[in-house]
Structures are given as C-alpha cells and as structure tokens.
Amino acid sequence: MCEINGIVLRSKMKKRGLIAALIIACVLVAGGSLYVFLSLWYEGVFPAFIWIGDIYCTGKSIDEVNEELVNKYPYDGIRVIDISGEELFISADDIDMHYSFKPSLGVIMECRGGFKWWQTLYRKKNLESEIAPNISFDEDLLAYKLQNWDVLTSNDELYAKLVKGDNGYEIESNYDNFPIMQNIVFNVLDAIYRYQTEIDLSKVYEIQTGTVTEYSQNNYEDISSLIAVEHEDIVREFDKINELQSKDISFGIFSEKIIVTPNDICSFFLTSGDLEEALSEKNTKKGDGQGLFIVGGEEKELSEEDSFYDNNGLIEDENGNIIISESRIYAYAEELADKYTTGWCMERYRKGVSDIILIGNGKKGDGSLVDRNAVFKSVKNAFLVSGSLDTEERAVDASEEGTGDIFVKGIREFNAKEMLGKTYIEVDMNKQHLYYYVDGILNMDMPVVTGNVNRGRATPTGIFDVYNKRYHTYLRGADYVSYVNYWLGVNKGVGIHDANWRSKFGEEIYKTDGSHGCINCPEEKVSLLWEVVEVGTPVVLYY
C-alpha cells in the first residue's frame, strides 16, 4: 500500500513540474515575443519613456525630434561686445550658419533604440544633457565681418595726441587696447560652436571640456611702448609739459591741504587762442602779473617782434619754451582768496568740521583771509629759475598774535563752539545778509545795509553779544539823529535796527550809501528778530 502511495506521489510531482516548465516556457516565449515585437515596433523611432527636456520623444523619428529641438532652441546669432562697449551683432544668416541635433539624437537612438529599448527601464529617461547641436557655418564670412568692424583698430588707425583733461595734459592714444584679430576671430568662432549668444571681448572666459578647464585667449594687448618710437615729437612735448604741470605746490589751511593741481597749472599756459590778447597786455606794475610772462624760467614781457610757435595748441618761444601767464597765476590767487573767507569757516563750523573761525579786521570791506599777493608770489616762484624748488608747501596757522605767511594781516582766531554756540546772529557783510540760527537751524534771514566802507565807517568785525534791547529810541551821532523802532545793541554804538528811510537793502549799497556803522534792516523783518532775541545772544560780524 505504501509503495502504491509513493508511486502516486511521484506521479503528481512530475505532473506539476511539467506544468511549471510549460508555464515558464510560455512566459519566456511571450516575453521574447513582446521583446521582439517592441524592438520591431520602435525600430527607427525612440522607445518608450524617452524625454529630452519637455519634449516627449517616444514613437518619434530623429527628424521629428530634431525639428522640435531646432524650434525650441533657435540660434539667431551672436552679439560681440568690444572693450569700448560698442556692439556688433552677427546673425546666423550673415555667416551662412546651419545647425542640427541629429548627430546627438543618432547616438541616443543607437544606445536606446531598436533591440536596446529595454535599457530605458533602468537608465535615466530625460536625456537633455546628452544633446548638443552640430553647427556649421562659413568661418571666412565670420572673419570678414570681424575684420571690417570699424570699432576694432587696425594698424593704420593707431593714433596718439596731446589732450587737456581734468588732470592736466596727457597723451591720449588707442595703443593700450590694440585688438589681436587672430585671437578675436578664434574666440568668437569658439563661442558660436559652443552655441553662445554673446561674447564680451574684454573678458577672459573659463572653458570646461570634460574634466579639463581652459581659458580663452586675450583679445587685446598694450603696445603703448611703441608711442615713444612712432610719436617721438608728442612724447617730447608731453615731457616738457609734465615737468611744469607736475610741480608740487600746495598750501595748508587748518587740516585742509590746498593743492595747485596739474589742471590749475595748465590753465596758466598761453594757448594759441590767447596770443593776441597776451600781446596787448601792459605791465601795470601793480603786482597783479599783468603784462608779465615766465619763459624758460625767466620773467619777461612779450613783444610782437618775438617769434612764437604753436605746438599742439600751446604757444612756445623760438627755443621751445612753454609760456606761462603771470596774470593767470594772479587770477588763481584771487579765486583762492575769494574761497577761503570767514564765510567758509562758518560753513565748516555748521557742518561740524572745525570749531575754529578766523575773522579779519575788514576795515576796507574785504573779507579775504588769504593774501592773494603772497599766494601769487609763492606759485610764481615755483616756475622761476631763481625761485623755489619743485616743492613749495606753505603751512598756514593763525593766532591772536599773528598770522600765517599767506594770511592777510589782522586775522583773529575764535572758538565758535565756546563763543557762539548753536543760537546766534550772523551778519555776512560781504553778502549784506543777516541770519539768525536757533539750535543750529536757520530761523530767519534778511538783507541788510552795513557801514559805509568808502567813508571809513565800516561795521566792526568780530564776535560780540547783544548787550541791550530798546523799543522806540533815538540814535545820536556827531552829525545825525535818527529815530528807530527796534534796536539791538551789539558793540558800543553799533547795533541792529530798522531803517525806514531806506527802500532797498542788500546788494552793494554799503560801499557808497552805507550806514554810520550800524546794521540797517527792513522793519518788518527786524521786528520779528527783536521779539525773539534775548540780551546776551552772540553776534558774529564779518566780511
């Protein structure tokens, strides 16, 4: 019985094995058939699950996908930017350009298409990074376009000339960025082959090829050393000019260094358009430089009998010496004197730059702190053979006892922080204007008329305090009695008050029809000032 059961069991197991084998065989046949079917189905087209960017490629031919890619990634041309910023656009049509993605698509098809479609099941499905356009164009046409771009300098367009800029005279040339045409053509070619739409010729680009990093070639070179050879006359003239314009002349006022710049010095040179006027100048012997010139380090007057030559716009004598106008040096000294005044000190004080202010005596109504004659002589001497050395720096200090060597006499120094504070009256007699500041902020202002300087009645200068206030009072002098409504006493008999007998204020009235020394104001303005100003309020008076 047991033997029979064993035979039956073996029979069943054998039967099951046959069934399993049959199933496996069927699966293999079916799978193989499916594989062969799909391989034949995808023959000549992309298999399932293939993407290139957002383009689904399954079932499409290389031509179809290429057309979509060309439409998606059009190439119109390249924009070439010169170092000057000028641009040149070279279109694809200009260089007979053609491009196609078919070679890259063919590689993908060979690796994934036909009987290799199954690899897509486990390999990446978006292959955008594996495609690149195959580009072809006429390289000779590209080279022609670049070589005929008028922005790129050719050998026969090189120039060097003397020009006057913000820093004096200099040699202007295009030798410093001379284009290397061979490199430019090569780099633009390379950029197009890499499908770039823009290239800046002033930059060096990093080019990554696999694991290798390379750099594009320089497109320009500096050939300035050739200027000395090809423009010897210009270099010689510049050296002559530079010897003069490079003189180190400066003055120190407080912590500020006033430099006579190369541009300032060049303004002293006689130019071709100035010769006629210069010849008409007469030596006034007033110390203002009129009619005097410095030629070859010597002071002289010019005559129409002298020989003059125009060299790059500058007038030179027969020995090639640049001619310097002393009257122009004096004009520079006057500009300096006009700038550095007590008003300049007050502006620095209000801005918190310095607490120190300087005030002159102003007896003649001149508020200059700087002695223009001293500045004139100092600058002039720098160009005279018998004058100073190349470095002419003059430190300027001021004190109660004396002044620096370019200050006018009688300068007094005050500590505005201690004597004025932030609430004070300021009268700028050069501008004929009164200002009232409260806590450092301008509260009110008005035009005024101060003492008649031509009659020796100049309003005194300095820092004072309002010592009294009077309403409806008489002002008595040696030869006059005047009634005023509002009076603020400032210094002895000098005060701030209304002047109903005047119809105009400000301008330069004080020089011919000024007061006896007081500060005359419009009544409607000074009445408001009188109401708010207290006795003891500081008052600064200056020209």
C-alpha positions in Angstrom: 0.0 0.0 0.0 2.8 2.3 0.9 4.5 1.6 -2.4 1.4 2.4 -4.3 1.1 5.8 -2.5 4.7 6.6 -3.3 4.2 5.9 -6.9 1.1 8.2 -7.0 3.0 11.0 -5.2 5.9 10.9 -7.6 3.4 10.9 -10.5 1.8 14.1 -9.1 5.1 15.9 -8.6 6.2 15.0 -12.1 3.0 16.4 -13.5 3.4 19.6 -11.5 7.0 20.0 -12.8 5.8 19.6 -16.3 3.1 22.3 -15.8 5.6 24.7 -14.2 8.0 24.1 -17.1 5.3 24.7 -19.5 4.3 27.9 -17.8 7.9 29.1 -17.8 8.3 28.3 -21.4 5.1 30.2 -22.2 6.3 33.2 -20.2 9.6 33.1 -22.0 8.1 32.8 -25.3 5.6 35.5 -24.6 8.3 37.8 -23.1 10.6 37.1 -26.0 7.7 37.7 -28.4 6.9 41.0 -26.7 10.6 42.0 -26.7 10.9 41.2 -30.4 7.6 43.0 -31.1 8.6 46.1 -29.2 12.0 46.1 -30.7 10.5 45.9 -34.2 7.8 48.4 -33.1 10.4 51.0 -32.0 12.7 50.4 -35.0 13.7 53.8 -36.4 11.9 55.7 -33.6 12.6 56.5 -30.0 11.4 53.8 -27.4 9.1 54.4 -24.5 9.8 56.8 -21.7 12.4 58.9 -23.5 12.3 62.7 -22.8 14.6 65.5 -24.0 13.7 68.4 -21.8 10.0 68.8 -22.1 9.9 67.0 -25.5 8.4 63.5 -25.3 10.3 61.5 -27.9 8.6 58.1 -27.7 7.5 56.9 -31.2 9.1 59.9 -32.9 11.8 59.7 -35.5 15.1 61.6 -35.3 13.9 64.1 -37.9 10.8 64.8 -35.9 12.6 65.3 -32.7 15.3 67.4 -34.4 12.7 69.7 -35.8 11.1 70.2 -32.4 14.6 70.9 -30.9 15.5 73.4 -33.6 12.3 75.2 -33.0 12.8 75.2 -29.2 16.5 76.2 -29.3 16.7 78.7 -32.2 20.1 80.4 -32.8 19.7 83.8 -34.3 23.3 84.9 -34.0 25.9 86.2 -31.6 26.4 89.7 -30.0 30.0 90.7 -29.9 30.9 93.4 -27.3 34.1 95.5 -27.8 36.2 96.7 -24.8 34.8 100.2 -25.5 31.2 98.9 -25.1 30.4 99.1 -28.8 28.4 96.1 -30.0 28.3 94.1 -33.3 25.5 91.5 -34.0 26.4 88.8 -36.4 23.3 86.9 -37.5 23.2 83.2 -38.4 22.4 84.3 -42.0 25.4 86.5 -42.1 27.7 83.5 -41.8 25.5 81.0 -43.7 25.0 79.0 -40.5 23.3 75.7 -40.2 22.8 73.6 -37.1 21.2 70.3 -36.3 20.7 68.0 -33.3 20.7 64.8 -35.5 24.2 63.6 -34.6 23.4 63.7 -30.8 19.9 62.2 -31.4 21.5 59.4 -33.5 23.8 58.5 -30.6 20.8 58.3 -28.3 18.9 56.2 -30.8 21.9 53.8 -31.3 22.2 53.3 -27.5 18.5 53.1 -26.7 16.6 52.3 -29.8 15.7 49.1 -31.6 16.6 45.9 -29.6 18.2 48.1 -26.8 14.9 49.8 -25.8 14.8 47.8 -22.5 17.7 49.9 -21.1 15.3 52.8 -20.6 13.6 50.7 -17.9 16.6 51.3 -15.5 18.6 54.2 -17.0 17.7 57.9 -16.9 14.9 58.9 -19.1 15.4 62.6 -19.6 18.4 63.0 -21.9 18.5 66.8 -22.4 22.1 67.0 -21.0 23.3 64.5 -23.7 22.3 66.5 -26.7 24.2 69.3 -28.4 23.7 71.0 -31.8 26.0 70.2 -34.6 27.0 73.6 -36.0 28.4 74.5 -39.4 29.0 77.9 -40.9 31.3 79.9 -43.2 34.3 80.8 -41.0 35.7 83.1 -43.6 32.5 85.1 -43.6 32.8 85.5 -39.8 36.4 86.6 -40.0 35.4 89.1 -42.7 32.7 90.6 -40.5 35.0 91.0 -37.6 38.0 92.3 -39.6 35.8 95.0 -41.1 34.2 96.1 -37.9 35.2 99.8 -37.7 35.4 99.7 -33.9 38.4 97.3 -34.0 41.5 99.4 -34.6 43.8 98.5 -37.4 47.5 99.4 -37.7 46.7 102.4 -39.9 44.2 103.8 -37.4 46.6 104.0 -34.4 47.0 107.5 -33.0 48.5 109.4 -30.2 47.8 113.1 -29.3 48.0 115.6 -26.5 44.8 116.4 -24.8 43.9 118.5 -21.8 41.7 116.7 -19.3 40.7 117.0 -15.6 44.3 116.1 -14.6 46.1 118.4 -16.9 47.7 117.4 -20.2 48.1 113.7 -21.0 48.8 111.6 -24.1 45.6 110.1 -25.4 46.0 107.1 -27.6 44.5 103.8 -28.7 47.7 101.9 -28.2 46.7 100.4 -24.8 43.9 98.2 -26.1 45.1 97.1 -29.5 42.9 94.2 -30.8 44.6 90.9 -31.5 42.5 90.0 -34.5 43.6 86.4 -34.7 42.5 85.8 -31.1 39.2 87.7 -31.6 38.3 85.6 -34.6 39.2 82.3 -32.8 37.3 83.2 -29.6 34.2 84.3 -31.5 34.4 81.1 -33.5 34.7 79.0 -30.4 31.7 80.9 -28.8 29.5 80.1 -31.8 30.5 76.5 -31.8 29.5 76.4 -28.1 26.1 77.9 -29.0 26.7 81.1 -27.1 24.7 84.2 -28.0 27.0 86.8 -26.5 30.8 87.3 -26.1 32.5 90.2 -24.3 35.9 90.6 -25.8 37.2 92.4 -22.7 36.8 89.3 -20.6 38.7 86.0 -20.4 36.3 83.1 -20.3 36.7 79.8 -18.5 36.1 76.9 -20.8 35.2 73.5 -19.3 35.8 70.5 -21.6 35.1 67.3 -19.6 37.4 67.5 -16.6 39.8 69.9 -18.3 39.5 73.7 -17.6 40.9 76.0 -20.2 40.8 79.8 -20.6 40.1 81.9 -23.7 42.9 83.9 -25.1 43.3 87.7 -24.5 41.7 89.8 -27.3 43.7 92.9 -26.7 47.3 93.9 -26.0 49.0 97.0 -24.7 51.5 98.3 -27.2 51.9 101.7 -25.6 55.7 101.3 -25.6 55.6 102.0 -29.4 54.3 105.5 -28.8 57.8 106.7 -27.9 59.1 105.4 -31.2 56.2 106.3 -33.5 55.3 109.7 -31.9 58.6 111.0 -30.6 57.6 114.6 -31.1 54.4 114.2 -29.0 56.3 112.4 -26.2 58.9 115.1 -26.2 56.3 117.8 -25.9 54.4 115.9 -23.1 57.6 115.5 -21.1 58.1 119.3 -21.4 54.6 120.0 -20.2 54.7 117.4 -17.5 57.8 118.9 -16.0 55.8 122.0 -15.3 52.3 120.6 -14.5 53.8 118.1 -12.0 55.3 120.7 -9.7 54.2 120.0 -6.2 52.8 123.3 -5.0 50.4 123.3 -2.0 49.2 125.4 0.9 47.9 124.2 4.2 45.0 125.9 5.9 44.0 124.2 9.1 43.8 120.5 8.3 42.9 121.2 4.7 45.7 120.9 2.1 45.1 123.2 -0.9 46.9 121.7 -3.9 47.7 123.6 -7.0 46.7 120.8 -9.3 48.1 119.9 -12.8 44.9 121.2 -14.2 45.4 124.5 -12.4 48.9 124.8 -13.6 47.9 124.1 -17.2 45.5 127.0 -17.0 48.5 129.3 -16.7 49.9 128.2 -20.1 49.5 130.5 -23.0 47.4 128.8 -25.8 47.1 129.7 -29.5 43.8 131.4 -28.9 45.3 133.7 -26.2 48.3 135.1 -28.0 46.7 138.2 -29.4 45.2 139.2 -26.0 48.5 138.4 -24.3 50.5 140.7 -26.6 48.1 143.5 -25.8 48.6 143.2 -22.0 50.6 146.0 -20.5 52.8 145.8 -17.4 50.8 147.8 -14.8 53.5 147.3 -12.2 50.7 146.8 -9.6 51.9 143.3 -8.7 49.0 141.6 -10.4 51.0 139.9 -13.1 49.6 142.0 -16.0 51.9 142.1 -19.0 54.4 139.7 -17.5 55.2 136.1 -18.5 57.5 133.3 -17.4 59.6 131.9 -20.3 62.3 129.3 -19.7 62.3 130.1 -16.0 62.7 133.9 -16.6 60.3 136.7 -16.1 59.8 138.9 -19.2 57.4 141.0 -21.3 56.2 139.8 -24.7 56.7 141.8 -27.9 55.1 141.4 -31.3 58.7 141.2 -32.6 59.3 138.0 -30.7 58.9 134.6 -32.5 56.1 132.4 -31.4 55.2 128.8 -32.4 52.0 126.8 -32.0 52.9 123.4 -30.7 49.8 121.2 -30.1 47.8 124.3 -29.2 50.4 125.7 -26.8 52.4 128.9 -27.6 56.2 128.5 -27.3 59.1 130.8 -28.0 61.9 130.1 -30.5 63.6 127.8 -28.0 60.6 125.7 -27.5 59.8 127.1 -24.0 56.1 127.0 -22.9 54.9 130.5 -22.0 53.3 131.0 -18.6 51.0 133.9 -18.0 51.6 135.7 -14.6 48.2 137.4 -14.8 46.6 133.9 -14.9 48.5 132.9 -11.8 47.2 136.0 -10.1 43.7 135.2 -11.2 44.1 131.8 -9.5 45.3 133.5 -6.3 42.2 135.7 -6.4 40.0 132.6 -6.7 41.7 131.2 -3.7 41.3 134.4 -1.7 37.6 134.5 -2.6 37.0 131.0 -1.5 38.8 130.9 1.9 36.9 133.5 3.9 35.2 133.7 7.3 32.0 132.5 5.5 34.0 129.3 4.6 34.9 129.0 8.3 31.3 129.4 9.4 30.2 126.8 6.9 32.8 124.3 8.3 31.6 125.1 11.8 27.9 124.5 11.0 28.9 121.1 9.4 30.9 120.1 12.5 34.2 120.1 10.6 36.0 122.6 12.9 35.2 124.9 15.8 37.8 127.5 14.8 36.8 130.5 12.8 39.0 133.3 11.5 37.9 136.9 11.2 39.8 139.8 9.5 39.6 143.4 10.5 37.6 144.3 7.4 38.4 148.0 7.6 38.2 148.2 3.8 35.3 145.8 3.4 37.5 143.0 2.2 36.7 139.7 3.9 39.6 137.7 2.4 41.6 135.7 4.8 44.2 134.7 2.3 46.7 137.2 1.0 46.4 136.9 -2.8 49.7 138.6 -3.3 51.5 136.1 -1.1 49.9 133.2 -3.0 50.7 134.8 -6.3 54.4 135.1 -5.4 54.6 131.7 -4.0 53.1 130.0 -7.1 55.1 132.2 -9.5 58.4 131.4 -7.8 57.9 127.7 -8.4 58.4 128.4 -12.1 61.3 130.8 -11.9 64.8 129.6 -12.1 65.7 131.9 -9.2 62.6 130.9 -7.3 61.8 128.0 -5.0 62.4 124.2 -5.5 59.7 122.0 -7.1 58.1 121.5 -3.7 56.5 124.7 -2.4 54.3 123.8 0.5 53.4 126.6 2.9 51.8 125.7 6.2 49.3 128.3 7.4 48.4 128.9 11.1 46.7 131.8 12.8 46.7 133.1 16.3 45.8 136.2 18.3 49.4 137.5 18.0 50.0 137.0 14.3 49.1 135.2 11.0 50.5 132.6 8.7 52.5 133.7 5.7 49.6 133.7 3.2 47.1 135.2 5.5 46.3 138.9 5.4 47.3 141.0 8.4 44.9 141.4 11.3 43.4 137.9 11.3 41.9 136.9 14.7 41.1 133.4 15.7 37.9 132.5 17.7 36.5 129.3 19.1 33.0 129.4 17.7 31.8 126.5 19.9 32.6 128.4 23.0 31.7 131.9 21.8 28.7 131.3 19.5 27.2 128.0 20.5 24.2 127.0 18.4 22.0 130.0 18.8 23.4 133.2 17.4 23.1 136.1 14.9 25.4 136.0 11.9 26.0 139.0 9.6 27.9 138.3 6.4 28.7 141.8 5.3 30.2 140.6 2.1 26.8 139.3 1.1 25.0 142.0 3.0 22.8 139.5 4.7 21.8 138.6 8.3 21.0 135.1 9.5 19.5 134.0 12.8 20.2 130.5 13.9 18.4 128.7 16.8 19.9 125.4 18.0 21.9 125.2 14.8 18.9 125.6 12.5 18.3 128.8 10.4 15.3 130.5 11.9 15.1 133.7 9.8 17.2 135.8 7.5 17.1 139.3 5.8 19.0 141.6 3.6 20.9 144.5 5.3 23.0 147.6 4.7 26.1 147.9 6.9 28.7 150.7 7.4 29.9 152.8 4.5 33.4 151.4 3.8 34.3 154.2 1.4 33.9 156.8 4.2 35.8 154.9 6.8 32.6 153.8 8.6 32.9 150.0 8.1 31.0 148.0 10.6 33.4 146.4 13.1 34.1 142.7 12.7 34.4 140.1 15.4 32.2 138.2 17.9 30.0 140.2 20.2 26.9 139.9 22.4 23.6 141.7 22.3 24.1 144.0 25.3 20.7 145.7 25.3 17.3 146.0 23.6 15.4 149.2 23.1 12.0 150.0 21.6 11.2 153.4 20.0 14.5 155.2 20.6 16.7 157.9 19.1 20.2 157.2 17.7 22.5 160.2 18.1 25.8 160.7 16.4 28.2 163.6 15.8 26.2 164.8 12.8 22.9 163.0 12.9 19.8 162.0 14.9 17.7 159.1 13.7 14.5 157.6 15.2 14.2 153.8 15.1 11.5 151.4 16.4 13.7 148.3 17.1 17.2 148.4 18.5 19.6 145.6 19.4 22.9 146.9 20.8 25.9 144.9 19.6 29.2 146.8 20.1 29.5 150.2 21.7 27.3 152.5 19.5 26.9 149.8 16.8 23.6 147.9 16.7 21.0 146.1 14.6 17.9 148.3 13.9 15.2 149.2 11.4 15.8 151.9 8.8 12.5 153.3 7.4 14.4 155.8 5.4 15.7 153.0 3.1 13.6 151.4 0.4 16.3 148.9 -0.6 18.6 146.6 1.3 21.4 144.2 0.3 23.4 144.4 -2.9 26.4 146.7 -2.7 24.7 149.8 -1.2 27.1 149.8 1.8 30.0 150.7 -0.5 28.6 154.1 -1.4 25.5 154.8 0.7 26.1 152.7 3.8 25.3 153.5 7.4 27.5 155.1 10.1 28.4 151.6 11.2 25.1 150.0 12.3 23.3 147.1 10.6 20.2 148.6 8.9 17.4 146.1 8.4 13.8 146.1 6.9 11.4 146.9 9.7 9.0 144.0 9.0 11.9 141.6 9.4 13.9 143.1 12.3 10.7 143.5 14.3 10.4 139.7 14.4 14.1 139.3 15.3 13.7 141.9 18.1 10.8 139.9 19.6 12.7 136.6 19.9 16.4 137.6 20.5 17.5 137.9 24.1 20.2 140.1 25.6 23.4 138.0 25.7 22.8 136.4 22.3 26.1 136.1 20.4 26.6 138.1 17.2 29.3 137.4 14.6 30.1 140.1 12.2 32.4 139.6 9.2 33.2 140.5 5.6 
